[in-house]
Amino acid sequence: MHFSELVSTIKKRREALQVTQEDLAEISGVGLRTLKQFERGKGNPTLSTLQKISDVLGMEVCLKIKNLNPSE
């Protein structure tokens, strides 16, 4: 999943649950400014930040590492 898809998925989930950015920031412990930047596709959130947001929204963060060099 590309970053823009991740942002869109999380924002849609937040809106579907009718959670404001302010409430999500407070409940998750993520700064409001950080959350707003993330939803605008700016910034570079850590995995920890993504985990905090996804926990509140009932989502799961899954990291996939792919070997791009099949000869190894």
C-alpha positions in Angstrom: 0.0 0.0 0.0 1.3 3.4 -0.9 1.5 6.2 1.6 -1.4 8.1 0.0 -3.6 5.0 0.2 -2.7 4.5 3.8 -3.6 8.1 4.6 -6.9 7.8 2.7 -7.8 4.5 4.4 -7.2 5.9 7.9 -9.0 9.1 7.2 -12.1 7.3 5.8 -12.2 5.0 8.8 -12.0 7.9 11.2 -14.8 9.7 9.4 -16.9 6.5 9.2 -16.6 6.2 13.0 -17.5 9.9 13.3 -14.3 10.6 15.3 -13.0 14.1 15.0 -9.3 14.8 14.5 -9.3 16.4 17.9 -10.8 13.3 19.6 -8.5 10.9 17.8 -5.5 13.0 18.8 -6.6 13.0 22.5 -7.5 9.3 22.7 -4.5 8.1 20.8 -1.9 10.4 22.4 -0.8 11.6 19.0 -0.4 15.4 18.7 -3.2 17.1 16.8 -0.7 18.9 14.5 0.9 15.5 13.7 -2.5 14.0 12.9 -3.5 16.9 10.7 -0.3 16.8 8.8 -0.6 13.0 8.3 -4.2 13.4 6.9 -2.9 16.0 4.5 -0.2 13.5 3.3 2.6 15.5 4.9 5.1 14.5 7.5 6.6 11.1 8.1 4.8 9.3 11.0 6.6 6.6 12.8 5.3 3.0 13.1 4.5 3.8 16.7 2.4 6.7 15.7 0.6 4.7 13.1 0.0 1.9 15.6 -1.5 4.4 18.1 -3.9 5.8 15.5 -4.9 2.4 14.2 -5.5 1.0 17.7 -8.1 3.7 18.4 -9.8 3.1 15.0 -9.9 -0.7 15.4 -7.4 -1.3 12.6 -4.2 -3.3 12.4 -0.8 -2.1 11.1 0.9 -4.9 9.1 4.5 -4.4 7.8 5.4 -6.3 4.6 9.0 -6.7 3.6 9.6 -8.0 0.1 12.8 -9.2 -1.4 13.2 -7.2 -4.6 16.3 -9.2 -5.8 15.1 -12.8 -6.5 18.7 -14.0 -7.1 19.5 -13.7 -3.3 
